[in-house]
């Protein structure tokens, strides 16, 4: 499993809202499906109304999303990195 950051836009009423969401998935296609499912259920938006601008693989430690942190909790490096 990998962590992905998906950014895009979706219509909310008369406005268009930008979003950025981190998801855990096997492939980019699976990540896209999870995003459509989550946003569609939460905001009652059809898949074709959601405009995805980018899907990028990220390090799990770069995410603040609870689901990503929980999934990779035993695999993430918890030591402080020197800058």
Phi and psi in degrees as GROMACS dihedral restraints (atoms count N, CA, C in turn):
[ dihedral_restraints ]
;  ai    aj    ak    al  type     phi  dphi    fc
    3     4     5     6     1  -130.2    20    10
    4     5     6     7     1   162.2    20    10
    6     7     8     9     1  -103.0    20    10
    7     8     9    10     1   135.5    20    10
    9    10    11    12     1  -126.9    20    10
   10    11    12    13     1   144.4    20    10
   12    13    14    15     1  -110.6    20    10
   13    14    15    16     1   121.7    20    10
   15    16    17    18     1  -112.3    20    10
   16    17    18    19     1   129.3    20    10
   18    19    20    21     1  -122.1    20    10
   19    20    21    22     1   151.7    20    10
   21    22    23    24     1   175.3    20    10
   22    23    24    25     1  -157.6    20    10
   24    25    26    27     1  -137.2    20    10
   25    26    27    28     1   150.5    20    10
   27    28    29    30     1  -145.7    20    10
   28    29    30    31     1   148.1    20    10
   30    31    32    33     1   -79.9    20    10
   31    32    33    34     1   132.5    20    10
   33    34    35    36     1  -130.1    20    10
   34    35    36    37     1    98.7    20    10
   36    37    38    39     1    70.3    20    10
   37    38    39    40     1  -127.7    20    10
   39    40    41    42     1   -93.2    20    10
   40    41    42    43     1     3.4    20    10
   42    43    44    45     1  -111.7    20    10
   43    44    45    46     1   162.9    20    10
   45    46    47    48     1  -114.1    20    10
   46    47    48    49     1   125.9    20    10
   48    49    50    51     1  -107.9    20    10
   49    50    51    52     1   132.3    20    10
   51    52    53    54     1   -79.7    20    10
   52    53    54    55     1   149.0    20    10
   54    55    56    57     1  -141.4    20    10
   55    56    57    58     1   158.6    20    10
   57    58    59    60     1  -142.9    20    10
   58    59    60    61     1   123.0    20    10
   60    61    62    63     1  -136.1    20    10
   61    62    63    64     1   137.6    20    10
   63    64    65    66     1   -99.1    20    10
   64    65    66    67     1   133.9    20    10
   66    67    68    69     1  -135.1    20    10
   67    68    69    70     1   158.4    20    10
   69    70    71    72     1  -106.7    20    10
   70    71    72    73     1   125.7    20    10
   72    73    74    75     1  -156.5    20    10
   73    74    75    76     1   165.9    20    10
   75    76    77    78     1   -77.6    20    10
   76    77    78    79     1   -41.6    20    10
   78    79    80    81     1  -134.0    20    10
   79    80    81    82     1   169.8    20    10
   81    82    83    84     1   -62.4    20    10
   82    83    84    85     1   -36.8    20    10
   84    85    86    87     1   -63.7    20    10
   85    86    87    88     1   -41.7    20    10
   87    88    89    90     1   -65.7    20    10
   88    89    90    91     1   -38.7    20    10
   90    91    92    93     1   -63.0    20    10
   91    92    93    94     1   -42.1    20    10
   93    94    95    96     1   -62.1    20    10
   94    95    96    97     1   -43.8    20    10
   96    97    98    99     1   -61.9    20    10
   97    98    99   100     1   -43.7    20    10
   99   100   101   102     1   -62.1    20    10
  100   101   102   103     1   -40.3    20    10
  102   103   104   105     1   -63.8    20    10
  103   104   105   106     1   -47.3    20    10
  105   106   107   108     1   -58.4    20    10
  106   107   108   109     1   -42.5    20    10
  108   109   110   111     1   -65.0    20    10
  109   110   111   112     1   -45.9    20    10
  111   112   113   114     1   -66.3    20    10
  112   113   114   115     1   -52.7    20    10
  114   115   116   117     1   -68.5    20    10
  115   116   117   118     1   -37.3    20    10
  117   118   119   120     1   -62.8    20    10
  118   119   120   121     1   -43.0    20    10
  120   121   122   123     1   -70.9    20    10
  121   122   123   124     1   -38.8    20    10
  123   124   125   126     1   -75.1    20    10
  124   125   126   127     1   -39.4    20    10
  126   127   128   129     1  -114.5    20    10
  127   128   129   130     1     3.4    20    10
  129   130   131   132     1    56.2    20    10
  130   131   132   133     1    49.2    20    10
  132   133   134   135     1  -115.8    20    10
  133   134   135   136     1   136.1    20    10
  135   136   137   138     1   -71.6    20    10
  136   137   138   139     1   154.2    20    10
  138   139   140   141     1   -57.6    20    10
  139   140   141   142     1   -39.8    20    10
  141   142   143   144     1   -71.4    20    10
  142   143   144   145     1   -12.5    20    10
  144   145   146   147     1   -87.5    20    10
  145   146   147   148     1   -16.9    20    10
  147   148   149   150     1   -87.0    20    10
  148   149   150   151     1   123.9    20    10
  150   151   152   153     1  -103.8    20    10
  151   152   153   154     1   112.4    20    10
  153   154   155   156     1   -91.2    20    10
  154   155   156   157     1   124.4    20    10
  156   157   158   159     1   -92.9    20    10
  157   158   159   160     1   -37.1    20    10
  159   160   161   162     1  -156.1    20    10
  160   161   162   163     1   150.2    20    10
  162   163   164   165     1  -130.4    20    10
  163   164   165   166     1   111.7    20    10
  165   166   167   168     1  -121.8    20    10
  166   167   168   169     1   137.8    20    10
  168   169   170   171     1   -76.5    20    10
  169   170   171   172     1   134.7    20    10
  171   172   173   174     1  -126.5    20    10
  172   173   174   175     1   164.8    20    10
  174   175   176   177     1   -74.8    20    10
  175   176   177   178     1   138.6    20    10
  177   178   179   180     1   -57.9    20    10
  178   179   180   181     1   -30.5    20    10
  180   181   182   183     1   -71.4    20    10
  181   182   183   184     1   -15.4    20    10
  183   184   185   186     1   -82.4    20    10
  184   185   186   187     1    -8.7    20    10
  186   187   188   189     1   -95.5    20    10
  187   188   189   190     1   146.8    20    10
  189   190   191   192     1  -107.4    20    10
  190   191   192   193     1     1.6    20    10
  192   193   194   195     1   -72.8    20    10
  193   194   195   196     1   132.7    20    10
  195   196   197   198     1   -57.5    20    10
  196   197   198   199     1   -42.9    20    10
  198   199   200   201     1   -64.5    20    10
  199   200   201   202     1   -38.0    20    10
  201   202   203   204     1   -68.8    20    10
  202   203   204   205     1   -47.0    20    10
  204   205   206   207     1   -60.1    20    10
  205   206   207   208     1   -44.4    20    10
  207   208   209   210     1   -63.6    20    10
  208   209   210   211     1   -42.4    20    10
  210   211   212   213     1   -66.1    20    10
  211   212   213   214     1   -38.0    20    10
  213   214   215   216     1  -103.4    20    10
  214   215   216   217     1    18.1    20    10
  216   217   218   219     1   -59.3    20    10
  217   218   219   220     1   -33.5    20    10
  219   220   221   222     1   -88.4    20    10
  220   221   222   223     1   -12.8    20    10
  222   223   224   225     1  -104.6    20    10
  223   224   225   226     1   -13.5    20    10
  225   226   227   228     1   -80.1    20    10
  226   227   228   229     1   146.1    20    10
  228   229   230   231     1   -79.1    20    10
  229   230   231   232     1   115.0    20    10
  231   232   233   234     1   -92.2    20    10
  232   233   234   235     1    -6.2    20    10
  234   235   236   237     1   -75.2    20    10
  235   236   237   238     1   152.6    20    10
  237   238   239   240     1   -77.5    20    10
  238   239   240   241     1   130.4    20    10
  240   241   242   243     1   -85.8    20    10
  241   242   243   244     1   142.0    20    10
  243   244   245   246     1   -76.7    20    10
  244   245   246   247     1   138.6    20    10
